[in-house]
């Protein structure tokens, strides 16, 4: 029995740590399966607390992603360039998208390994397969990290505390739009009712596309890897096009000559 004096575990921080390990390019399929197994324990426990309605509506996944987002390590441009042997601009963006694709495909390939853990969540998840919830959450977190780092690559600064920036990047992921600090009203507020609904809807959409992984043995692994690989590439392409536009507009605005008001005679 747990000690009532002990603080509750920080699920968001642990989810972020687990997803960081899943994103490691050196992680093997067995490594990812083990991490997904632990992630399934965290999500199952939270699912029991949230109840079937919250899980089925996407609210539960959205809330857990929002808790994890501030703890996901995001590299700045200098660090990204160092990690990728001096790459910058589109070449660096290409590398980030490819790495994210490998990570999400690896998660899809290992996703079937957590199927047995679904029994731990019974009866809450009878209608919602746990392995797909886990995979959806993990993939979303990897893609939120990609979203944040693409903003760094294209020189789009986002102001605020670490938590505020993480929430903004989660909103950008949900809307599939780059953030434009010159137009702050366009930055999604995923903490508001409408923003949370959009995030939950986005999580459900991704969940539905990952349902193909719930088939026996290696077929599910192949389907999961392909779905995630394709979806992450699409997200990267959309964000890069949007961020390129925002960066070009910022450059043009900075280069525009100042027009002095006419002097009175």
N, C-alpha and C positions, 0 to 999 in steps of 0.2 A: 504494500500500500504506500502511496506517495505521501511524503511529509507535507502537511498543509502549510507549514511555514516556508517551504521552498518556493521561490518565484516560478511562475509559469515559463516554459521554454519559449524562446524567441523564434517562432516558426519562420517569420520573414527572413531573419538573418541566416537560419539554417538552410532554407530553400535556396537563398542566394549562393551560399557556400557550395551546396550540392550542384547547382547549375554551373558554377564556375569550374568545378571538377569535371562535369560532363563536357564542357567546352574545350577541355585540354586536348590539343591536337594529338598528343601522345597516348591518350587514353585508349585502351583496347575495348573490344566489345564486352569482354568479361568485366572490366573495370566499370564501364557504363551500366551494365546490368546490376552490379552491386550497388552503385550509387542510386539507380532508379528504384531498387528495392527499398533503400532507406527513405527515399523521397515518397514512396508509396505509403510507408508507415505514417509519415507526417500528414500527408493529404487524407489518408483514411481517418485518422484521429480527428482532424478538423471537419471532415465530412459528417462524421457522427454528430458533432456539435452543431453544425450548420443545418442539417436535415435535408431530406430529399428535394424539397422545393427550391432551396437556395442552390443546391448542386445542379439540379436540372435547369435552372434559369440562367446559369452562368455567373450569378452573383458571387457564389463561393469562390470560384476560380479567379474572378476579377479582384476580389478582396485580398486573396492570398498573393496575387501578383503585385498588387499595390504595396503590400507589406514587404515583399522581397525587393522591389525595385530600388529603394534607397541604399541597399546593401550590395547591389551588383557592382563589381569593380569596373569602372569605365576609364580607359586610358586617354590621356591628352594627346595632342598632335605630335609633340616631341617624342613621347614614349612610343606611340604607334610607329613613327618613322624609324626609331631605333630598333624596334622589334621586327621590322620588315626591311632591314638592310638598306635604309635610305630611300625607300619608295615614298612618293608624294602624289597628291592629286588623284587622277582617275586610276593610276596604276595601284596606288595604295587602297583605294576604294574597292577595286577588283579583288585584291588580296583579302580584304576584310569580308567581302561577300562570300568568296570561295571558302574561307575558314568557317564562317557561320553555316554555310551549306553542309560542310563536312560534319560539323557538330550536330546539326539537327537531323541529318541523315543517319548519323550514328545513334542518336536517341531513338529514331524510328526503328532501326535495325534491332536495338536491344529492348524495345518496348515490350515485347512478348514475355520477357523475363519476369515481369511483375504481375503477370496474370494470376499466379497462385495467391498473391497477396490480397486479391479481391475478396477472398473469404474473410479477411480481417475486418472488412467494412460492412459485412452483412448485418442487418438487412437493409441498411440505408441505401446502398448502391446496387440493389438488385436490377434497377432499370438503367443504371449509368455505369458502364464498365470502368473500374478503377484504373486499369492500365492506360486507358485513353485520356482520363483526367490527368494522370501523372505526366504523360507524354505532352499533352497540350500545354500544361503549365511550364514544363521544362523548355519546350520549344519557344513559347512566348517570351520567357525570360532571356533566352539566347538572342532572340530577335530584338528585344528592347535594348540590350547591350549593343547590338549592331546599329540600331537606330541612333543611339547616343554617339557612338564613335564615328559614324558617317557625318554627323553634324560637325565634329571636330575636324575631319578631313577637309570639308568644304568651307571651313572658316566661319561657321555660323555660331556665334557665342550665345549661350542661353544663361541669363542672369538668375540669381537666387541662391538659396542654400542648396546643399546636396540633395536634401529631400525634395525641395521644390523643383529642382532640375530633373530629378528622377521621375517625378509625377508628370512633368511636362513631356518627357521622352516617352513615357508610357502612353500618354494621350496621342503623341505623334504616331506611335506604333498602331494604336487602335484606329486612327483615322487614315493611316497610310499617307500622311502628308508631312513634309518637312516643316519645322517651326520657323517662323519669320519674326525675329525680334523687332523689326521695323513696323510690324503690324501685330502688336500684342493681343489684339482682340481675336486673332486667328488661332491663338494657342489654346488647345482644348483644355477644359477644366474637368478632369476626370474625377474630381472630388465632389462635383455637383451632381444633382440627380440625373440630368441629361447625359453628362459625361460618363457617369457610372453605367448607365444603361447602354451607351455606345460600346464601352469597354466589355461589358458582359455579353453583348451581342457579338462582338468580335471574337471573344473567347469561345462562344458557342459555335460560331462559324468554323473556327479552326478545329474544334472538337469534332464537328460533323465530318470534316475532311479526313480526320485521323481515324474515323470509325472503321476504315478498311483494314486497320491493323488487327482487328479482333477476328482473325481467322487462324486456323491451326498452323502451328510450327513455322517453318521457314517462309511460307507464303506471306504471312503477316509481316514478317521482318522486311521482306523485299518491298511490299506495298508501302509500309511505313517509311522506309528510307527514301523511296521515290517521291512520295507525297511531300515529305518535309523538304527534300532537296529542291523540288520544283517551287514550292510555296515560298521558301526563303529567297530564292533567286528573284522571284517576281517582286517580293517586297523590296529587295535591294535595288532592283531596276527602277521601281516607282519612286522610291525615296531619292535615289541619285538624280533622277531627272528633275525632281522638285527642288532639291537642294542646289543643283547647278543653276537653276533659274533664280533662286533667291540670292545666291552668291553673285551672279551676274548683275542683278538689280542693285545690290549693295555697292558693287564696284562702280557701276555707272553713277550712282548717287554721290559717291565719294569723289569721283572724277569731274562731276559737273561743275562748271565755273560759277562762282558766286555772282549774282546779279545785284549790283549796288543800286539803291534807290536814287532817283534823279535828285540833284541838288537844286534847291530853290535859289532864284536870283533876286 
